Amino acid sequence: IFVDDAGGRAIYMAPGATLETTAKHIREDHADFIRRAARFSTEISQVPLDVVRESLAVARAAGIPTVLDFDVSPSDALATLGDEATLFEVLGLVDLLKPSKAAVAELLPEAGDDALLLARGLRERFGCQAVVVTDGEVGCAISADDYEGSIPALAAKPVDTTGAGDAFLGGLLVALSQGMDWEPAGRLANACGAAC
């Protein structure tokens, strides 16, 4: 992980065991574990898309809510992790999609720079129950059945943004698990990202 003077970061990943994981591993070695979850969360960054799809399908078949963190651009993901058809299948298996604006802007170029239009467009296109698009120091945009809006970020002096998206998602999931509505859940998530 390389961090610049403004706190921005670039992560360079070397292929490892995650890239060698297969859908068969999920079916034979991990499906029972997934079925015992209260909520299943995965991401698009290191694991092949067919493995992500299989994991989400196992969770979905068991009635477990699914969450996907999507913080790499589709073109980067497709270069090493799978094909576009599998990516779109993955996005169709997700209840809560949490992408960064930079990552998904190429999926909906007509949305331009508007995080809320991206959230709404992704939700409509892939049938997710909710899409929460993170937009760095601007905050986040949420499109869900019972809420749609933008929530401003807290002011923070960036030192190292590594982990801020993970902290955001952790805060969001805790808030939702405690029964918070979308707007306060988004505020808590923004605070967690800013604190990180």
C-alpha positions in Angstrom: 0.0 0.0 0.0 1.4 3.3 -1.1 0.1 6.6 0.5 0.7 10.0 -1.0 1.2 13.3 1.0 -2.6 14.0 0.7 -3.5 10.7 2.3 -4.6 9.0 -0.9 -3.5 5.5 -1.4 -2.8 2.9 -4.0 -2.9 -0.8 -3.3 -1.0 -3.2 -5.4 -2.0 -6.8 -4.9 0.0 -9.9 -5.8 -2.0 -12.9 -6.9 -2.1 -15.5 -4.0 -4.3 -18.1 -2.5 -7.4 -16.0 -3.0 -6.9 -16.1 -6.8 -6.6 -19.9 -6.6 -9.9 -20.3 -4.8 -12.6 -22.0 -6.9 -16.4 -22.3 -6.9 -15.9 -26.0 -6.1 -14.0 -25.0 -2.9 -17.0 -22.9 -1.9 -19.5 -25.8 -2.6 -17.4 -28.5 -0.9 -15.5 -26.7 1.9 -17.3 -23.5 2.8 -21.0 -23.7 2.0 -22.1 -25.0 5.4 -20.2 -22.2 7.1 -21.8 -19.6 4.8 -25.3 -21.1 5.6 -24.8 -20.4 9.3 -24.2 -16.7 8.8 -26.6 -14.0 9.9 -25.4 -11.9 6.9 -22.9 -12.7 4.2 -20.4 -10.0 3.0 -17.9 -10.3 0.2 -16.0 -8.1 -2.2 -14.8 -7.6 -5.7 -11.0 -7.1 -5.6 -9.1 -10.4 -5.2 -11.3 -13.4 -5.5 -12.4 -14.7 -8.9 -15.9 -13.6 -9.9 -17.2 -17.2 -10.2 -16.2 -17.8 -6.6 -18.0 -14.6 -5.5 -21.0 -15.7 -7.5 -21.1 -19.1 -5.9 -20.7 -17.7 -2.4 -23.5 -15.3 -2.9 -25.7 -18.0 -4.4 -25.2 -20.2 -1.4 -26.1 -17.4 1.0 -29.1 -16.4 -1.1 -30.4 -19.9 -1.3 -30.2 -20.1 2.5 -32.2 -16.8 2.9 -29.1 -14.9 4.2 -28.9 -11.2 3.4 -25.9 -10.5 1.1 -23.5 -7.6 1.0 -21.0 -6.7 -1.7 -18.1 -4.2 -1.4 -17.1 -3.1 -4.9 -14.1 -0.7 -4.8 -12.2 -1.6 -8.0 -13.3 -0.5 -11.4 -15.1 -3.2 -13.5 -12.4 -3.0 -16.1 -9.7 -3.8 -13.5 -11.8 -6.6 -12.1 -12.5 -8.1 -15.5 -8.8 -8.0 -16.4 -8.0 -10.8 -13.9 -11.1 -12.0 -12.0 -13.6 -13.1 -14.7 -15.9 -11.9 -17.4 -18.6 -9.3 -17.7 -21.5 -11.8 -17.7 -20.3 -13.2 -14.3 -19.8 -9.7 -12.9 -23.4 -8.8 -13.8 -24.7 -12.1 -12.3 -22.8 -11.2 -9.1 -24.4 -7.8 -8.9 -27.8 -9.4 -9.4 -27.3 -11.6 -6.3 -26.6 -8.7 -3.9 -29.1 -7.3 -1.4 -26.8 -4.4 -0.3 -24.3 -3.1 -2.8 -21.6 -0.7 -1.4 -19.5 0.6 -4.3 -17.2 3.5 -4.5 -18.2 6.2 -7.0 -14.9 5.9 -8.8 -15.3 2.1 -9.2 -18.8 2.0 -10.7 -18.9 5.2 -12.8 -18.0 3.2 -15.9 -21.1 1.0 -15.4 -23.4 4.0 -15.8 -21.6 6.7 -17.7 -24.9 8.5 -18.2 -25.0 9.2 -14.4 -22.0 11.5 -14.8 -20.4 12.6 -11.5 -23.7 12.2 -9.5 -23.3 9.6 -6.7 -27.1 9.5 -6.1 -27.8 8.9 -9.8 -25.3 6.1 -9.7 -26.9 4.6 -6.6 -30.4 4.8 -8.1 -29.2 3.5 -11.5 -27.3 0.5 -10.1 -30.3 -0.4 -7.9 -32.7 -0.3 -10.9 -30.3 -2.1 -13.2 -29.3 -5.0 -10.9 -32.4 -5.3 -8.6 -30.5 -4.7 -5.3 -32.6 -3.8 -2.3 -30.2 -1.0 -1.5 -27.1 0.7 -3.1 -24.8 2.9 -1.0 -22.3 4.7 -3.1 -19.3 6.2 -1.3 -17.8 9.4 -2.5 -14.8 10.0 -0.3 -14.7 13.4 1.4 -18.1 14.3 -0.2 -20.0 11.5 1.8 -22.3 8.9 0.4 -25.5 8.5 -1.6 -28.1 5.9 -0.7 -30.9 4.4 -2.9 -33.2 2.0 -1.0 -36.9 1.2 -1.0 -37.7 3.5 1.9 -35.0 6.1 1.5 -33.1 8.0 -1.1 -30.6 10.8 -0.5 -27.1 12.1 -0.1 -25.4 12.3 3.3 -22.5 14.7 3.6 -19.2 13.4 5.1 -17.7 14.8 8.3 -14.7 17.1 7.9 -11.5 15.2 8.3 -7.8 15.8 7.5 -6.8 12.8 5.5 -3.6 11.2 6.7 -4.0 7.7 5.2 -7.3 6.6 3.5 -6.4 2.9 3.7 -9.3 1.1 5.4 -11.7 4.0 5.3 -14.1 2.2 3.0 -14.0 -0.9 5.2 -14.6 1.3 8.3 -17.5 2.9 6.5 -19.1 -0.5 5.6 -18.5 -1.8 9.1 -20.3 1.2 10.6 -23.1 0.9 8.1 -23.7 -2.8 8.9 -23.6 -2.2 12.6 -26.1 0.6 12.3 -28.5 -1.5 10.2 -28.2 -4.5 12.5 -29.3 -2.2 15.3 -32.4 -1.1 13.4 -31.3 2.4 12.5 -32.9 4.0 9.5 -30.9 4.7 6.4 -30.1 8.4 7.1 -28.6 7.9 10.6 -27.0 4.7 9.4 -25.3 6.7 6.6 -24.2 9.4 9.1 -22.6 6.7 11.4 -20.9 5.1 8.4 -19.5 8.4 7.3 -18.2 9.0 10.8 -16.5 5.6 10.9 -14.8 6.3 7.6 -13.7 9.8 8.7 -12.4 8.4 12.0 -10.3 5.8 10.1 
